[in-house]
Amino acid sequence: MASEFVHLHVHTQYSFLVSTLKLNELAPATRERGMRAVAITDHANLFGAIRHYKACKALDLTPIIGCELNVAREGSGDRVDHLVCLASNLAGYKNLVELSSLSYTASATQSSPSVTLETLSQHREGLIGLSACLGGVAAQRVMEHGPEAAEPVLGQLTDVFEPGAFYVELQNHGLPENPVVNDILSRAAARLGLRTVATNDVHFMNHADGEAQLYLDCIRTGKRYAEISPHHHGSFEMYLKSPAEMAEAFKDHPEALATTLEIAEKCSGLELTLGKPMLPAFPIPDGYDIASYFRKVSCDGLEQRFQELCALGQPVDEALYRRRLEFELDVIVKMDYPGYFLIVWDFIRVAKERKIPVGPGRGSGAGSLVAFALGITSLDPIPYALLFERFLNPERVSMPDFDIDFCMAKRDEVIRYVAEKYGTTSVGQIATFQNLKARSVIKDVARAMGFAATDAQRLASLIPEKAPGQTYTIGEALGVEPKLKAQVDAEPEVAELIKQAQKLEGLTRHAGMHAAGVVISDGPLSDHVPTFENDGAFVTQYDKDDVETAGLVKFDFLGLKTLTVIDIAERLVNARPDRETNPLSLAAIPLTDPEAYALMSSGETKGVFQLESDGMQQKVLRPLKPDCFEDVVAAVALYRPGPLGTGMLDDFIRGKHGRQAIRKLHPLIDDVLAPTYGVPVYQEQVMQIAQKLSGYTLGGADLLRRAMGKKKASEMERQKQTFIEGAEKNGVDPAQAKAIFEEIEGFASYGFNKSHSAAYALITYQTAYLKAHYPAEFFAALLTADKDKIEKVVRTVDEARGWGVSVLPPDINASALDFTVVYAHPDGRGPRRGPGKLVDPYGPQIRFGLGAIRGVGEAALQSVFEARTEGGPFRDLFDFAQRVDARRLNKGVLESLVQCGAFDSTLAPIGISRARAFAAVDRALERSRASSRDREAGQETLFGLFDTGAVSAPADQALDYPPAEEWDRFETLRREKQALGWFVTGHPLDRYGLQKLARLAQPVADLRKAEQWSAATVAGVVEGYTERIFRQSGQKAAFFEIEDPSGKVKAKLKGELIEVFAPVLTSGEAVLVTGKVSFPMAEEESQEEAEPTLLVNQVAPLSGAVLSSTRSVAIRLAAEQTTERQLASLGALLKDSPGSCAVELSLTLPGGAEALLGLPALRVEPTDAMLSGLEKLFRDNVVELR
């Protein structure tokens, strides 16, 4: 029996946090309920249009693409009303695309994406209009102004659309307004000769899902379930009703039901052309067509590559390369892809011309010789047996797909170039959708139900991980996690929570912008796909799959931080004294450097691309000891969960070192597995085995590889037969062929794309080379790239110091914007072997960049650098203030520069401390303003008038600085941290000594390797202490961070312990903290990547623990730099600190000899007050506690 009703007003998950209806369930449910067509009408957008169209077509349903637009009210500020538009044909679809795009990119209101009726009227061709819900234009006018408003508003809407294309919606959800509004609108429609149409404003699938809909409202509004009113937020009747249910609801309006069929028939003419790629026309020179020009630039590029390979001393079989190039060119031209290659070639060529770092390749594209010839990739595919067919298979029509890595800092510059070349409205980025995942939705529903936050977190943490960053669904977790199942069975409230969370899991929370995807269209994007705006960029409403289905071609512009690091490091290396006339080019270094491989083999690979993790260092690098590039390629491919779980890595390592015989499957394919010691590692090896053993073409072998990955039984049986028959023709025993097939079939799930692994291994090798040969420059580049990530900065500084590379504080006369390298021995005559691992006679040291100082913007620094370039080094704070542009200088800038130590080198010669310089800031600013006024008036300053180049005597300079209470070491470092974000010249815990601290606590950095719930004690300073009371439970918790010289860790204190320990934690003193280590599993990060939290159960002042374990105090002074006044003050200070610890005083004499002065009669208590007094007296740390 034919359907008697069609749903024309349906909201899916793409009406974000408004509908629980999942789009992939809509078409099957429509068919199951006996309807022949269905519309989607999401709020203002077409995010789901392509998926809806394909799903309906697959089930022989009529897809109706629509949208419930927001219509701006004239003269009513930001108020909008709703109006449903459906596309009846291709013109209507294109107009709907344009209207949805305009609602986002040129919205008529600020509060929500909207259009005006005038704009709608200008794009009405092919559109059918429905008057919408109680929030619609017509219903709102009637409810606000009474029945008399009905005819005017319906007449106005009728005029917006083409004749006969506007219908009046009637809805019946059991809401009190429904019958009143329906009656008024239906009567007015009859008087105007308009047709009515029954709709249900669908927001969920079944009646039973109404409650889940209310929980979704709680997530959207932040309210509790108890606060949500079904009447206010919609009715339980707003589900996908059957035709019979709709007939019952509209028994008084049967004609409105019949109208749905009429409208569905009108919309049946919409046919979209999908899957046909549309590229913009690439401009080519006169005398060429696109194919001949493509061949020309490819052949020219190969000749250039020959010259480069020759310069590197690499032998090249030119005939082999030319044959391979011709083969690839023929395939690309035959498949009609020259335009794609030329577009990619062009923007990469321009990037390189503009000195924007480009990666050597990514994904299977590195297997193309054409790509190598064009400079799209930088790794020669032939020596490493990389296969073109893995990238572009002539036996399977699919678009090529280059993923391009750019320097993170300059990626957007390349995208801007593309937008300028093809038109800003023709280039956009691609949508991505953030969905409600298992853990987050459990916490969301728990909050709505009133669960305590701790209970919500505990339940969410019961969802286990499948793989790093990927959790089970709730349904899967119930099957694999007994604790979760037990709680659901035992506690009805938990069972209800899980039931509702499962219904919401997978819904879309919001749309965002894909990290890399860019589309370039032939003409404006909105001629082809709907768009929205995100951070000022055009973004397609379709995601990466749907945008390609719609015909647009995706280009991936990825930002890779490591390329930024390499670029900075290479520039720093080439600024070295020994490189001025012999610049380093990483593109030209041989892949055989023993020091680079020695570094990798040692596992000292922090900062080295892809080799940073502890697991990589311990499980792969140290046992493998890579000594050739193929080993690095394999290491990158093997350090993944699949190979690690199968023993492939162990077999590879044993095979390399001769501890295991290399397996030989068959003489025809032994050479395929030889580079990996008999262990199949790469997908390309599967293809080569099929080619050599069974006579597959490489294109056919790629199809086999794909089939193995999909594990479709019928296809695998067919492929197995082909494989065995082909092998038999080559003289292989069928039983042996069958065994080989089954072995590679099992491996196929774990095989890695060698082209990708090899290209990324090149970046790995380059970073290892830099670290091995130029560690100071490499660390400086890492610090610049990570300057906003304090934790990484601290770890890099710590490692640099371990290598013997000093990190110098910022200096107003020596620092640049970023971290730089300075040389203690620019003539290269320093000791060849320095401290730590450093082997460099130039004595490189890293200088902190001024750009990393908080509160000092680039505009102020630009003025600083201009003044320094023009007038030379600054003499002191006052000289600085008078020469730098006063308009860019303020109190905060000067205070930050003083507190971080940037003026220390100018203050020390005149005996001025940071405390006195800080006290002089206001005076210096007044001088700055006075100098600025004089300059503007065209007068010389008093100082400039008599300045003959002489420098004031130190005593005269010192008079400018008012007296001030000195800062102790703790206060100096606290202010330094305030300005820089971390401690550069020391740490507040330094006063206690590393050996002393090691006996009391473990380094904070070690907690990252701790076991879950293990006990730990750390010492440090407290940062960011805050207290919160949770509304649901009424419980109080305190949150803070503990920082020691190795890093910082988050800490949490709960309940009654807060009252006990808060005074110590907020005292500003260093503390000793004990607790248990917890790894909260964040939704988007794996357990391995999660940062630990210390759940605190004990806090004590560190000074007390130090005191109780100290037996003596050693004080070391330099005799030449110590005055009689200081010695007298020292004596008084020690006498004022009586205690039980012995005192040992030593004086370093001018010749280097040391005089020990035992003070047997003197016993002290080394309190923080005493240590602080010593620091104020001598400024440096002169004490060792024993």
Beta strands, then each sheet from edge to edge (+ up, - down):
strand 1: 37-43
strand 2: 62-72
strand 3: 80-87
strand 4: 127-130
strand 5: 166-170
strand 6: 195-198
strand 7: 403-407
strand 8: 427-435
strand 9: 465-467
strand 10: 470-471
strand 11: 508-520
strand 12: 531-534
strand 13: 537-543
strand 14: 553-560
strand 15: 807-808
strand 16: 820-823
strand 17: 844-847
strand 18: 1015-1029
strand 19: 1036-1044
strand 20: 1047-1054
strand 21: 1071-1078
strand 22: 1093-1101
strand 23: 1112-1118
strand 24: 1138-1148
strand 25: 1154-1164
strand 26: 1183-1185
sheet 1: 1+ 2+ 3- 4+ 5+ 6+
sheet 2: 7+ 14+ 11- 8+ 13+ 12-
sheet 3: 9+ 10-
sheet 4: 15+ 17+ 16-
sheet 5: 18+ 19- 20+ 22+ 21- 18+
sheet 6: 25+ 24- 23- 26+
end
